[in-house]
Amino acid sequence: MKNILITIVTMAVAFGITFYVLSNFHKQNDELDFLPEETTALNSGTQSSEDSSDQNEDDTNSSSDDSNTITSNSDMFPNVDTILAGSDEWETYFKDNINLSSDFIPLDTDGEEIEKGDFLSDLTSGNFAPIKLLSGDQMYQLYPIDDIKDKGLLSNIKNKADIAYSYFSKESTKLPEFNFEDINGNRYSSASTNGKIIIITCWHINSKPSIKEFPKLNRLYDKYEAYEDVIFLSLAFDKSDKLLQFLTKNEFRYPVVANQKSYMDDEIEAKQYPTHLIIDEDGNIEKMVSSVTQLEAALQKIAEPDLTKFNDGGM
């Protein structure tokens, strides 16, 4: 009997110990399972918050960059609608801002730089206008004008493009052979002017824009005529007697050669009057332009270094 009691007590104690151990084991496991989930959730939440913050920052930066790009592009263009509102507005804008004979940076419709010849050729299609970008550099971009219905405006734009492309194409070509005598009996020929810079103006009595340029052309003559290797010439449509009479009332200091309509139209291929040419020492057309303003700019950039060299060596 005694042995049975001892056995029962032993079994009860063992059961109690086992129950206690198992209870604590499950409790610890429950705690261990919970903590990683909570930690994972917290870490996940933290990471999600950080990712969200990074994403928001990226979105903000992206939005800022896009905004800056749009603003930048917008700021690069003047008010094109106003510029292309009509022929008068375009004429004023072109006169004040565009010089197609200058060394501008030519851009296509996407803002990519292209060759000047390609730019001017595209302009002659009549589908684009040259717009000067608002930047430190002199950049002109092709601007589509397909939706413009004003035929006068379209004709104006295309005419300027045709002249600019034609004159650009003449650069670096030989000036056609000549043998002139001016209205005062002085002779000029391709041979006698070889090795000299020649500044030529093409005009006629009935060309009001030509006559309007006389004062500025006279100042250019005064500025450069002291250089012994520079020759000024002007070619006119008109006969000698009419020119002599006209020039008694209109001062023009260039030597004037009469009866040169055929040479100007067929040989030089002048498209409008006035037209100005700079001929280099080898008899090549260095620049061909359609206004005294363009001539002045070209002389300052191209010819003056040569003129200074001539002056230093010859005077």
C-alpha positions as CSV (number, residue, x, y, z in Angstrom):
1,M,0.0,0.0,0.0
2,K,2.8,2.3,1.0
3,N,4.5,1.7,-2.3
4,I,1.4,2.5,-4.2
5,L,1.1,5.9,-2.5
6,I,4.7,6.7,-3.2
7,T,4.1,5.8,-6.8
8,I,1.0,8.0,-7.1
9,V,2.8,11.0,-5.4
10,T,5.8,10.6,-7.7
11,M,3.5,10.5,-10.7
12,A,1.6,13.6,-9.5
13,V,4.8,15.5,-8.9
14,A,6.1,14.5,-12.4
15,F,2.9,15.5,-14.0
16,G,3.0,18.9,-12.2
17,I,6.6,19.5,-13.3
18,T,5.8,18.5,-16.9
19,F,2.7,20.7,-17.0
20,Y,4.7,23.7,-15.6
21,V,7.5,23.2,-18.1
22,L,5.2,22.9,-21.0
23,S,3.1,25.9,-20.0
24,N,6.2,28.0,-19.8
25,F,7.5,26.7,-23.0
26,H,4.4,27.7,-24.9
27,K,4.3,31.1,-23.2
28,Q,7.9,31.8,-24.3
29,N,7.1,30.6,-27.8
30,D,4.1,32.9,-27.9
31,E,6.1,35.8,-26.8
32,L,8.9,35.0,-29.3
33,D,6.4,34.7,-32.2
34,F,4.8,38.0,-31.3
35,L,7.9,40.1,-31.0
36,P,9.3,39.4,-34.5
37,E,5.9,40.2,-36.0
38,E,5.7,43.5,-34.1
39,T,9.3,44.3,-34.9
40,T,8.7,43.4,-38.6
41,A,5.6,45.5,-38.7
42,L,7.4,48.4,-37.1
43,N,10.4,48.0,-39.4
44,S,8.1,47.6,-42.3
45,G,6.2,50.7,-41.3
46,T,9.5,52.6,-40.8
47,Q,10.8,51.5,-44.2
48,S,7.5,52.3,-45.8
49,S,7.6,55.7,-44.3
50,E,11.2,56.2,-45.4
51,D,10.4,54.9,-48.9
52,S,7.3,57.2,-49.0
53,S,9.4,60.1,-47.9
54,D,12.1,59.3,-50.5
55,Q,9.4,58.8,-53.2
56,N,7.8,62.1,-52.2
57,E,11.2,63.8,-52.4
58,D,11.8,62.2,-55.8
59,D,8.4,63.3,-57.0
60,T,9.0,66.8,-55.6
61,N,12.4,66.9,-57.3
62,S,11.0,65.5,-60.5
63,S,8.1,68.0,-60.4
64,S,10.6,70.8,-59.7
65,D,12.8,69.7,-62.5
66,D,9.9,69.5,-64.9
67,S,8.7,72.8,-63.8
68,N,12.1,74.4,-64.2
69,T,12.3,72.8,-67.7
70,I,9.0,74.2,-68.8
71,T,9.7,77.6,-67.3
72,S,13.1,77.6,-68.9
73,N,11.7,76.7,-72.3
74,S,8.9,79.2,-71.9
75,D,11.4,81.9,-70.8
76,M,13.6,81.2,-73.9
77,F,10.9,82.3,-76.3
78,P,9.5,85.8,-76.7
79,N,5.8,86.4,-77.2
80,V,5.5,84.8,-80.7
81,D,1.8,85.5,-81.0
82,T,2.5,89.2,-80.8
83,I,5.5,88.9,-83.2
84,L,3.4,87.1,-85.8
85,A,0.3,89.1,-85.4
86,G,0.8,90.9,-88.7
87,S,3.3,92.1,-91.3
88,D,4.0,95.4,-89.4
89,E,4.7,93.5,-86.1
90,W,6.9,91.0,-87.9
91,E,8.8,93.7,-89.8
92,T,9.6,95.6,-86.6
93,Y,10.6,92.4,-84.8
94,F,12.8,91.3,-87.7
95,K,14.5,94.6,-88.0
96,D,15.3,94.8,-84.3
97,N,16.2,91.2,-83.6
98,I,17.1,89.1,-86.7
99,N,20.3,89.3,-88.8
100,L,20.3,86.2,-91.0
101,S,23.8,87.1,-92.4
102,S,25.3,87.0,-88.9
103,D,27.1,84.1,-87.3
104,F,24.1,83.1,-85.2
105,I,23.5,79.6,-83.7
106,P,20.9,77.9,-85.9
107,L,18.4,75.5,-84.2
108,D,15.7,73.2,-85.6
109,T,12.2,73.0,-84.3
110,D,13.4,70.6,-81.5
111,G,16.1,73.1,-80.4
112,E,18.9,71.0,-81.9
113,E,21.8,72.9,-83.6
114,I,21.9,72.4,-87.3
115,E,24.0,73.8,-90.2
116,K,23.3,77.4,-91.1
117,G,22.7,76.5,-94.8
118,D,20.1,73.9,-93.7
119,F,18.4,76.4,-91.4
120,L,18.2,79.0,-94.2
121,S,17.1,76.4,-96.7
122,D,14.3,75.3,-94.4
123,L,13.2,78.9,-94.0
124,T,12.7,79.2,-97.8
125,S,10.0,76.5,-97.6
126,G,7.7,79.2,-96.2
127,N,6.8,76.9,-93.3
128,F,8.9,78.5,-90.6
129,A,9.8,81.9,-89.1
130,P,13.2,82.6,-87.4
131,I,12.7,83.4,-83.8
132,K,15.6,84.7,-81.6
133,L,15.7,82.9,-78.3
134,L,16.0,85.0,-75.1
135,S,19.5,84.0,-74.1
136,G,23.0,85.3,-73.9
137,D,23.9,83.6,-77.1
138,Q,22.5,84.7,-80.5
139,M,20.4,81.6,-81.2
140,Y,17.6,81.5,-83.8
141,Q,15.1,78.7,-83.8
142,L,12.8,77.5,-86.6
143,Y,9.2,78.2,-85.5
144,P,6.4,76.5,-87.4
145,I,3.9,78.9,-89.0
146,D,1.5,76.4,-90.7
147,D,-1.5,77.9,-89.0
148,I,-0.9,81.5,-90.1
149,K,-3.5,82.7,-92.7
150,D,-2.1,86.2,-93.4
151,K,-0.7,85.8,-96.9
152,G,1.1,89.1,-96.7
153,L,2.9,88.1,-93.6
154,L,3.8,84.7,-95.0
155,S,5.1,86.3,-98.2
156,N,7.2,88.8,-96.1
157,I,8.8,86.0,-94.1
158,K,9.5,83.8,-97.2
159,N,11.0,86.7,-99.2
160,K,13.5,87.5,-96.4
161,A,14.4,83.9,-96.2
162,D,14.9,83.6,-100.0
163,I,17.2,86.6,-100.0
164,A,19.2,85.4,-97.0
165,Y,19.7,81.9,-98.5
166,S,20.6,83.2,-101.9
167,Y,23.2,85.7,-100.4
168,F,24.6,83.0,-98.1
169,S,25.1,80.7,-101.0
170,K,27.2,83.3,-102.7
171,E,29.7,83.5,-99.9
172,S,33.2,82.1,-100.9
173,T,32.4,82.3,-104.6
174,K,34.3,84.4,-107.0
175,L,33.0,87.9,-107.8
176,P,32.3,87.9,-111.6
177,E,34.9,89.5,-113.7
178,F,34.5,93.3,-114.1
179,N,35.9,96.3,-115.8
180,F,34.2,99.5,-114.6
181,E,34.6,103.2,-115.2
182,D,33.0,105.5,-112.7
183,I,31.1,108.7,-113.5
184,N,34.3,110.7,-112.9
185,G,36.4,108.6,-115.3
186,N,38.3,106.4,-112.8
187,R,38.7,102.8,-113.9
188,Y,38.4,99.6,-111.8
189,S,38.9,96.0,-112.9
190,S,39.3,92.5,-111.5
191,A,43.0,92.7,-112.2
192,S,43.7,96.2,-110.8
193,T,41.9,95.5,-107.6
194,N,43.5,92.1,-106.9
195,G,45.0,91.9,-103.4
196,K,42.6,94.6,-102.1
197,I,39.4,94.5,-100.1
198,I,36.4,95.9,-102.1
199,I,33.2,97.2,-100.5
200,I,30.5,97.4,-103.0
201,T,27.0,98.8,-102.8
202,C,24.3,98.1,-105.4
203,W,21.5,100.7,-105.7
204,H,19.5,103.0,-108.0
205,I,18.0,106.4,-107.9
206,N,14.4,105.2,-107.4
207,S,15.3,102.9,-104.4
208,K,14.2,104.9,-101.3
209,P,15.8,102.4,-98.9
210,S,19.1,102.8,-100.8
211,I,19.0,106.6,-100.6
212,K,18.1,106.4,-96.9
213,E,21.3,104.6,-96.2
214,F,23.6,107.2,-97.7
215,P,24.5,109.0,-94.4
216,K,25.6,105.7,-92.8
217,L,27.5,104.6,-95.9
218,N,29.2,108.0,-95.9
219,R,30.3,107.5,-92.3
220,L,31.7,104.0,-93.2
221,Y,33.6,105.5,-96.1
222,D,35.1,108.1,-93.8
223,K,36.1,105.4,-91.3
224,Y,37.8,103.1,-93.8
225,E,38.9,105.2,-96.8
226,A,42.3,106.0,-95.2
227,Y,43.3,102.4,-95.6
228,E,45.1,102.2,-98.9
229,D,44.2,98.6,-99.5
230,V,40.4,99.3,-99.3
231,I,38.3,100.2,-102.3
232,F,34.8,101.5,-102.2
233,L,32.5,101.2,-105.2
234,S,28.8,101.6,-105.9
235,L,27.0,100.2,-108.9
236,A,23.8,101.9,-110.1
237,F,21.1,101.2,-112.6
238,D,21.0,104.7,-113.9
239,K,22.8,106.6,-116.7
240,S,25.7,108.9,-115.9
241,D,23.8,112.2,-116.6
242,K,21.0,111.3,-114.3
243,L,23.4,110.2,-111.6
244,L,25.5,113.4,-111.8
245,Q,22.3,115.5,-111.5
246,F,21.0,113.4,-108.6
247,L,24.2,113.5,-106.7
248,T,24.4,117.3,-106.7
249,K,21.5,117.1,-104.2
250,N,22.2,113.9,-102.4
251,E,25.7,113.4,-101.0
252,F,27.2,110.0,-101.6
253,R,31.0,109.6,-101.2
254,Y,31.3,106.2,-102.9
255,P,32.7,106.2,-106.4
256,V,29.6,105.6,-108.6
257,V,29.5,103.3,-111.7
258,A,26.5,103.9,-114.1
259,N,24.5,101.5,-116.2
260,Q,25.2,98.4,-114.2
261,K,21.7,96.8,-114.0
262,S,22.7,93.8,-116.1
263,Y,25.8,93.1,-114.0
264,M,23.9,93.4,-110.7
265,D,20.9,91.3,-111.9
266,D,22.6,88.7,-113.9
267,E,26.2,88.4,-112.6
268,I,25.9,89.3,-108.9
269,E,22.3,88.2,-108.7
270,A,21.2,90.9,-106.3
271,K,17.7,90.2,-105.1
272,Q,16.9,93.6,-103.6
273,Y,18.3,97.1,-103.4
274,P,20.4,98.1,-101.6
275,T,22.7,95.1,-101.6
276,H,26.2,95.2,-100.2
277,L,29.2,93.0,-100.8
278,I,32.6,92.6,-99.1
279,I,35.2,91.2,-101.5
280,D,38.4,89.7,-100.0
281,E,41.9,90.1,-101.3
282,D,41.5,87.1,-103.6
283,G,38.4,88.4,-105.3
284,N,36.0,86.1,-103.4
285,I,32.6,87.3,-102.0
286,E,33.2,87.2,-98.3
287,K,29.8,88.6,-97.4
288,M,26.7,89.6,-99.2
289,V,24.0,91.4,-97.2
290,S,20.9,93.5,-97.7
291,S,21.3,96.4,-95.3
292,V,23.9,98.9,-94.1
293,T,23.3,97.6,-90.5
294,Q,24.3,94.1,-91.7
295,L,27.2,95.5,-93.6
296,E,28.5,97.4,-90.5
297,A,28.3,94.2,-88.4
298,A,30.1,92.2,-91.1
299,L,32.9,94.7,-91.5
300,Q,33.4,94.9,-87.7
301,K,33.6,91.1,-87.4
302,I,35.3,90.1,-90.6
303,A,37.1,92.9,-92.4
304,E,38.5,95.0,-89.6
305,P,41.2,92.5,-88.6
306,D,42.4,92.5,-92.2
307,L,42.1,96.2,-92.5
308,T,44.2,96.7,-89.3
309,K,46.8,94.3,-90.8
310,F,46.9,96.2,-94.0
311,N,47.1,99.5,-92.2
312,D,50.0,98.4,-90.0
313,G,51.9,97.0,-93.0
314,G,51.2,99.8,-95.5
315,M,51.1,103.0,-93.6
